[in-house]
Amino acid sequence: MKSFTLPKFEHLSLFQQAMTHRSYANETPSVKKHNERLEFLGDAILTFLCGEFLYKKYPALPEGKLTPLRASLVDEKQLAQFAIALDLGKHLLLGKGTDQMGGRQNPNLLSSAFEALIGAHYLDCDSDMNRVRCYVEPFFESVVEKVTVDAPNVNYKSELQHWAAVNHGENPVYNLMQAIGPDHQKQFTVEVQVRGKSYGRGTGRTKQAAEKDAARDALETLELL
């Protein structure tokens, strides 16, 4: 992954707070603030900007595919990689025990520090979201193609169940319509219904595979894929 540079801070106290872990504040009476509130703010900003970035970059992708992409771009593992690209570990203020236990390489601490950095940057530039956007988007751009390939597959049955529960208060019903062929090479056909209405059909070598295919067909019918 390419390296990045830290944003320029007019108020260095904000950057210092972003790098201050609770363990350091607990051991240093003169330090009154740590980075958890900035982490909270940065998390919200990154989630929004990532969603906006993906919405613009992939205008043809439905919500069902954008959501796992966003989750992969702002999860702990990825944000920790962004922090490593900035060499944030060397800037962290950690308690002695946390430092000795490898806190500077800890993905959880690094991802939290990155979130706090973004929250601090937002406050430092007087809540100018466009400046934060210009800083953050190159991070997303640098890894989005790989993340797109590595993003987890959609769980079709789970997604359909969620839609049915939200919109109809019921679970989908999978009905076996046909099973043809010898036992060692059967082909199953399944129809999925919600409140008695058919939304999709699927086929497969097992009933489970046919149900998954039917759920996929239903999600496509609903334009959720």
N, C-alpha and C positions, 0 to 999 in steps of 0.2 A: 504494500500500500504506500502511496506517495506521502511525503511529509507535508505538514501544514505549519503555518505560523500563528501565533497567538494574536488575538485582536489587540489593538492599541487601547489602553485604558487611560482616561483622563483622571479617574478616581482610583488610584492604586489600591485603596482600602477595600474596594469591591472585589478586585482580583484576589487579594489576600484572604478575604472572607470565603471566596469560592474555593480556595485551596485548603481551608482549615477544616480538618475532620473533628468530629465531636470528641474523639479521644484526646486530641491535643488541647482543646478548650478545657476539658475536664482536668487536665494536669497543669494548666497554666492560668492561674487566677486572674492575671491581667487581661486575658482574652475573654471577651464577653459574647462574641458571636462565632458561630460555626456555619457550615455551608448547607445545612439541611433545608432551610427556607428557600435559598437560592436554587437548590436542587429541585424542589417542588415547582418553582416557577419555570425553570429551564425545561423540565419534563413536559409541561403543558405547551411551551413554545415550540419545542422540537416536534411534538406530536402534530400540532397544527401545521407547521411549515413542511413537514414530511408529507402530510396528506395533500397539501396544496401542490407541492412539487410533483407528486405522482399523478395527481388529477390533470395537471397541465402536460406532463411528459407522455402520458398514455391515455389520450382522449377516447380511445375505443374500448378500454378495459372496463368491465362492470365492477360494481362495488365488491362483489364476492371475490374478485382477484386482487383488487387494490388493497383490501384490508390485510391479508397475510403479508403482502409486500411491505406495507407500512410497519407492521409488527416486526418484521425482520430487520428493517432499517433503523429502528429505534430501540431494539432490545439490548439487554445488558452486554452481550457478547460484542455486538457491533459498535455500540457507544464506547466500550473499552478500547476497541481498535482505533477509534477516532482519538481517544485520549492518548494512546501510545504514539500515534502519528504526530501529536503535539508535544510529546515527551512530558506529559503532565505529572508523571510520577515523581520527577525530581523537584517539582514545585510544591508537592503536598506537605502540609504541616500535620504530622501524625504524632500520637502519643508513643512513648518509647516501646510499649508492648506491641502495639499495632504495627509499628515500624519493624520491629524485630521479627514479627511473624509474617513478613513479606507483604505488608500493606501496599507498598508502592507498585507491586505487580498484581494486586488483587483485582480481578475484573469488576467486582461489585463496587469497590472504592473508586476505581478509575472511571467507570461509567457514571457514577454519581458526581464525580468531580467535573466531568464533561458537561453534564446537565447544569451543574452549579455555575460553570463558566459561562454557559449561554444565558442563564438567568442574570448573571452579573453584567454581561455585555449589554443585554437589553436595558437594564437600569442605567448603565454608564452612558449610553447614547440617548438618554431621555425618552425611552420607550419607542424609539424609531424602529419599527418592525422591518422596514425595508433594508436598513443597514444590517440587521441581524440576518435577514433573508439572504442578502448578498454574501454574508460570511458563511452561513450554514450550507447553502445549496451545493457548493463545490464538494463538500464532504459526501453528500448523498450521490452526486453525479459520479464520483470516483468509484463507487461500489455498486451502483444500482443494477448494472448489467449482470454482475456475478450473483447478486442477491436474487434477481429475477429467475435465474437458472436454478439456484439452490432453494428457493422458497418452497415451503412444504406444500404438498398436494392438498387440494380442497377435500374435506371429508363431506362427500355429497349427501349422505344420509343425515349427518348431523346438521348440515346447513338447511336441508329441507325440513327437518324436524323443528329447527328453530323458527323458520318462516311460518310453518303450520301453527306452532304454539302461539306466536305473536299475533297472527292474523285470524286464526280460527279457534284458538284455545283447545286444539286437538292434535294428536299425533298422526302422522301418515299411516295408512294401512296398505300393506303389500300383499297382493293377491296373486297366487300362482295360477297362471292362465293355461300353461301348456308345459309338458315335459316329454320330449320326444328323443328317440334314439336308444341304443343299447345302454346297459347300466354303466359301462366303462367310458361311454362317450355321449352322455345325455346333454341335451340343450334345453335350458329352462327359459321360459318367458314369464315375466312378472309385470303386473300393472300396479301402479301406486295411485291411491286415491286419498283425498282429504274431504271429509264430510260427504262421502259418496260420489264425489266428482273425480274423474280420471285426469291426472296431470302428466302422466308419462308411462312409457313402457320400456322394458329393458330385457336383454337376453344375456345368458352366461352359462358356463359349464357347471356352475353351482348355483343354488338358489341365492346365496349371499352375493355372488357376483352379479346375478340378474337384478337383484334389489338395488345394488349400487348403481348399475347402469340405468335403471328406471328412475332413481333419484336424480342422476345427472340429467336425464332427459327432461324431467320435471323442472329442474332449475333453469335449463335452457328455455323451456316453454315460458317460464315466468320472467325470462330475461335477467336472471341473477347470475348468469355465467357469461 
